[in-house]
Amino acid sequence: MKKNLLIFVSLICVLNTSHAEWIRYNVPESPKEAYFYDNVRIIKNQKIVAVWEKNNLNYFGYSDGMKYKSTLRRLLIDCSTYKFDVSSIRHYSEIDLKGAMNSLDFDGKNFTDIPINSPEEILAGIVCKK
C-alpha cells in the first residue's frame, strides 16, 4: 500500500509539468473567492483521486508572514470514505498563481473528513464521479 501511494504521488509530481485546463466551480459559502480545478491532471488510483485546485482571492490572505492573493493545492480525495488530505500547497503573492511563492509539501497520509459545504466537498462531488 505504501509503495503504491509513493508511486502515485511521484506520478502526480511528474504530471505537474503538463498543461492545465482550469475549470471554475462555485462555492456558495465563499462568494468572494474563485475556485478552479485542473481537469487535465486528475489522476485516479483505485479509490484515491488526486486533483489540483486553484483559488483566487479578492483580498490578501496571510501565510508565514507572506501576503498572498492565490493558492495552488494538490488534494488527495478518498472517494470511498469521503476523506481528503492536502499533499502540496503553494501561496502566490499575485492573482492566478503569479508573483512570489511560498510552498509547503506534506506526506499525504493525514486524511480527514471532508467538511460539509466546503470547497473540498464540492470538488469531491465533481471528481469522484469522473
DRENDO-1510 file (C-alpha; in Angstrom, 1 decimal, always signed):
<recs>
REC; n; res; u; v; w
REC; 1; MET; +0.0; +0.0; +0.0 .
REC; 2; LYS; +2.8; +2.5; +0.9 .
REC; 3; LYS; +4.7; +1.6; -2.2 .
REC; 4; ASN; +1.6; +2.2; -4.4 .
REC; 5; LEU; +1.0; +5.6; -2.6 .
REC; 6; LEU; +4.6; +6.6; -3.2 .
REC; 7; ILE; +4.3; +5.7; -6.9 .
REC; 8; PHE; +1.0; +7.5; -7.1 .
REC; 9; VAL; +2.4; +10.7; -5.5 .
REC; 10; SER; +5.5; +10.5; -7.8 .
REC; 11; LEU; +3.3; +10.3; -10.8 .
REC; 12; ILE; +1.4; +13.3; -9.7 .
REC; 13; CYS; +4.7; +15.3; -9.4 .
REC; 14; VAL; +5.8; +14.3; -12.9 .
REC; 15; LEU; +2.4; +15.2; -14.4 .
REC; 16; ASN; +2.6; +18.6; -12.6 .
REC; 17; THR; +4.6; +19.9; -15.6 .
REC; 18; SER; +1.9; +19.3; -18.1 .
REC; 19; HIS; -0.6; +22.0; -19.3 .
REC; 20; ALA; -3.5; +22.7; -17.0 .
REC; 21; GLU; -7.2; +23.2; -18.0 .
REC; 22; TRP; -8.7; +25.2; -15.2 .
REC; 23; ILE; -12.5; +24.7; -14.7 .
REC; 24; ARG; -14.3; +27.0; -12.3 .
REC; 25; TYR; -16.6; +25.6; -9.7 .
REC; 26; ASN; -18.9; +27.6; -7.4 .
REC; 27; VAL; -18.5; +27.6; -3.6 .
REC; 28; PRO; -21.6; +29.4; -2.2 .
REC; 29; GLU; -20.0; +29.7; +1.2 .
REC; 30; SER; -17.1; +31.7; -0.2 .
REC; 31; PRO; -18.6; +34.2; -2.8 .
REC; 32; LYS; -15.5; +36.5; -2.8 .
REC; 33; GLU; -13.2; +33.7; -3.9 .
REC; 34; ALA; -12.8; +32.0; -7.2 .
REC; 35; TYR; -12.2; +28.2; -7.2 .
REC; 36; PHE; -10.9; +26.1; -10.1 .
REC; 37; TYR; -9.8; +22.6; -10.6 .
REC; 38; ASP; -7.4; +21.2; -13.3 .
REC; 39; ASN; -9.4; +18.9; -15.5 .
REC; 40; VAL; -6.3; +17.6; -17.3 .
REC; 41; ARG; -4.2; +16.4; -14.4 .
REC; 42; ILE; -6.9; +14.4; -12.5 .
REC; 43; ILE; -5.4; +11.1; -11.5 .
REC; 44; LYS; -7.3; +8.1; -10.1 .
REC; 45; ASN; -5.7; +5.2; -8.3 .
REC; 46; GLN; -8.3; +2.7; -7.2 .
REC; 47; LYS; -10.3; +4.8; -4.7 .
REC; 48; ILE; -8.0; +7.8; -4.4 .
REC; 49; VAL; -8.3; +10.8; -6.7 .
REC; 50; ALA; -5.5; +13.4; -7.0 .
REC; 51; VAL; -6.6; +16.8; -8.2 .
REC; 52; TRP; -5.0; +20.3; -8.4 .
REC; 53; GLU; -7.1; +23.2; -7.1 .
REC; 54; LYS; -6.5; +26.9; -7.7 .
REC; 55; ASN; -8.0; +29.6; -5.5 .
REC; 56; ASN; -8.0; +33.3; -6.5 .
REC; 57; LEU; -8.8; +35.8; -3.7 .
REC; 58; ASN; -10.3; +39.3; -3.9 .
REC; 59; TYR; -8.4; +40.1; -0.7 .
REC; 60; PHE; -5.0; +39.3; +0.8 .
REC; 61; GLY; -4.5; +36.1; +2.8 .
REC; 62; TYR; -1.5; +35.5; +5.1 .
REC; 63; SER; +0.8; +32.5; +5.4 .
REC; 64; ASP; +4.1; +32.5; +7.4 .
REC; 65; GLY; +4.2; +36.3; +7.1 .
REC; 66; MET; +3.6; +36.4; +3.4 .
REC; 67; LYS; +0.6; +38.2; +1.9 .
REC; 68; TYR; -0.9; +36.1; -0.9 .
REC; 69; LYS; -3.7; +36.5; -3.5 .
REC; 70; SER; -3.8; +33.0; -4.9 .
REC; 71; THR; -3.1; +29.4; -3.9 .
REC; 72; LEU; -2.5; +26.1; -5.6 .
REC; 73; ARG; -3.2; +22.9; -3.7 .
REC; 74; ARG; -2.8; +19.3; -4.6 .
REC; 75; LEU; -5.7; +17.4; -3.0 .
REC; 76; LEU; -5.9; +13.6; -2.4 .
REC; 77; ILE; -9.6; +12.6; -2.1 .
REC; 78; ASP; -10.6; +9.2; -0.9 .
REC; 79; CYS; -14.0; +8.8; -2.7 .
REC; 80; SER; -14.9; +5.6; -0.8 .
REC; 81; THR; -14.6; +7.2; +2.7 .
REC; 82; TYR; -15.2; +10.8; +1.7 .
REC; 83; LYS; -11.9; +11.9; +3.3 .
REC; 84; PHE; -9.2; +14.2; +2.0 .
REC; 85; ASP; -5.7; +15.3; +2.5 .
REC; 86; VAL; -3.6; +18.2; +1.1 .
REC; 87; SER; -0.2; +16.9; -0.2 .
REC; 88; SER; +1.0; +20.3; -1.5 .
REC; 89; ILE; +0.1; +23.9; -1.2 .
REC; 90; ARG; +1.7; +27.0; -2.8 .
REC; 91; HIS; +0.8; +30.6; -1.9 .
REC; 92; TYR; +1.4; +33.2; -4.6 .
REC; 93; SER; +1.7; +37.0; -4.0 .
REC; 94; GLU; -0.5; +37.8; -7.1 .
REC; 95; ILE; -3.7; +36.5; -8.5 .
REC; 96; ASP; -3.7; +33.5; -10.9 .
REC; 97; LEU; -0.6; +31.9; -9.5 .
REC; 98; LYS; +1.7; +34.7; -10.3 .
REC; 99; GLY; +4.4; +36.5; -8.3 .
REC; 100; ALA; +6.5; +35.4; -5.3 .
REC; 101; MET; +5.7; +31.9; -3.9 .
REC; 102; ASN; +5.8; +30.2; -0.6 .
REC; 103; SER; +5.4; +26.4; -0.7 .
REC; 104; LEU; +4.7; +23.5; +1.7 .
REC; 105; ASP; +4.6; +19.8; +0.9 .
REC; 106; PHE; +3.1; +17.1; +3.1 .
REC; 107; ASP; +3.2; +13.3; +3.2 .
REC; 108; GLY; -0.4; +12.7; +2.0 .
REC; 109; LYS; -1.1; +10.3; +5.0 .
REC; 110; ASN; -3.3; +12.5; +7.2 .
REC; 111; PHE; -6.8; +12.0; +5.7 .
REC; 112; THR; -9.6; +13.8; +7.5 .
REC; 113; ASP; -13.4; +14.0; +6.9 .
REC; 114; ILE; -14.5; +16.4; +4.2 .
REC; 115; PRO; -16.3; +19.3; +5.9 .
REC; 116; ILE; -19.9; +19.9; +4.8 .
REC; 117; ASN; -20.4; +22.8; +2.4 .
REC; 118; SER; -16.7; +23.2; +1.9 .
REC; 119; PRO; -14.8; +23.7; -1.3 .
REC; 120; GLU; -13.4; +20.2; -0.8 .
REC; 121; GLU; -16.9; +18.7; -0.6 .
REC; 122; ILE; -18.0; +20.4; -3.8 .
REC; 123; LEU; -14.8; +19.4; -5.6 .
REC; 124; ALA; -15.1; +15.8; -4.3 .
REC; 125; GLY; -18.6; +15.7; -5.7 .
REC; 126; ILE; -17.2; +16.6; -9.1 .
REC; 127; VAL; -14.1; +14.5; -9.3 .
REC; 128; CYS; -15.4; +11.3; -7.6 .
REC; 129; LYS; -18.0; +11.0; -10.4 .
REC; 130; LYS; -15.4; +11.2; -13.2 .
</recs>
